[in-house]
Amino acid sequence: MKKHLVPLMFLVMAGYSAAGAQPPGYSSSNDAAQRINITGTIGIAQVWGEELKPPSNTPRAIINLKDALLRWTDITATVENHVLLGKSDIAIFPVLFISTDKAFQLSETEKTNLKEYLKNGGFLVVDNAGAAQDNGPSGASLIQMIKDIAGSSRLEPISNSNPIFHTPFELGGPPAGSVNEMQRVGTWPDGQPSLIIPTESKTLQGVTIDGRLAVVYSNMGYSVKWNADTGNDPQLKMGVNLILHALNQKK
């Protein structure tokens, strides 16, 4: 991978105070206490394929991730919103984000490029924006894509002890996605829900290649949460952790 095309000035953390999910009433005035002493430069890519298209209802997801990096770190990020999988220049990005809510197939050229990208140390974050539909077409297509490009490696659950849940932000495990935050249990006679309780979070899955975590698959709808204006700090911190994982691998 041509690392010189993406200059990384990754410095050791000097100390930070960071929490996972924020309490009710949290505001951006607390950001100074959240700030992490990390400096760098990174290009963040939202990728497209001949059939693969990002969801039309999450246009600010990657932009908000970039803003979160600026908000909590000194990393300068640029966003490329239309990077094509069929082009060889995907190699310049240390992390690629793939998200969709529709069925698709990759071309052979796109599969070959992604295989080479992973082989050469790239990091892929894959989010099912159609996760609200159990066993839906977008999830099936994304899982098939991962099988096509991962060779003999397989998707496996990612342990909550994995550094992606602890560095730089201590999250303890995957934050709730857009489809698994609350569950209605029972109804009153008038049809209104009688109880609303938190649901169990899903588990992130990953592919390990040559001893490193190379692919993260989220059946959580994180891109939907990243696109939101408020109430998504834990999910944005998960995104920051994933980006920092990519930088750690390339430093």
C-alpha positions, 0 to 999 in steps of 0.5 A: 500500500502506498502509505506516503500518499496518506501522511500519518503523523500518529503520536502517542496518547498523552492521557485522556478522560473518555466515557462511553455512553453519555448521561442524559443532558450531555452537551458539547460543553463537555467536549474539552474533558473528552479531548484526546491528545492524538495528532494525524492526517487521514483520508476517510472514504465512502465507497461505491460499486457498480451496483453498491450504493450508500443509503440515500438517507445517510448523506452526513454519516461520514461527514459527522465522523470526520467532525467527531475526529476534529471534536475529540482529537487533533486528527485532520480528516478529509472525506472522499464521498465517492470512491469507486471500488473498481479503481486502484486508488482505494489503496491510498486509504487506510480505512474504507467505509461500506454501507448500504440498505439495498442488495448488490453484487460486486464485479470481478474487478471490484472483488480483486481490488478489495482482496488486494486492499486487504492483503496489503494492510487495508481496513474495511468497516462494513455497516448494514444500514438495512439492519432493521429488516431481519435477514434482509437483502442488504445484509445478505449482500454484504456478508456475501461480499465479505466471503468473496474477498476474505479468502479462507478467513471467516467472519467471527464474533469480535470479543468485547475485550478487543481494543476497538472497544477500548482505544481511545474511548472506553466503550466496553463493547459495541454501542447500540445501533439504530435498530436495537436500542429499545423494545416494546413489551406488552400493550395497554387495552388502548394499544399503547405500549405498557413497557419499553426496555433496552434490548440486548446489543448485537455483536460486531463480527470481524475477519482476521487476516495474517493475525490482524483484524482486517474487516469489521462487520456491523449489523447495527445500522451505525451509519444511520446513527452517525448521520443523526444530529444529536444523541449519537456520541457513543456510536460516533466514538465507536467510529473514532475507535475504528478509524484509530485502529486503522491508523495504529495498523499503518503507523 
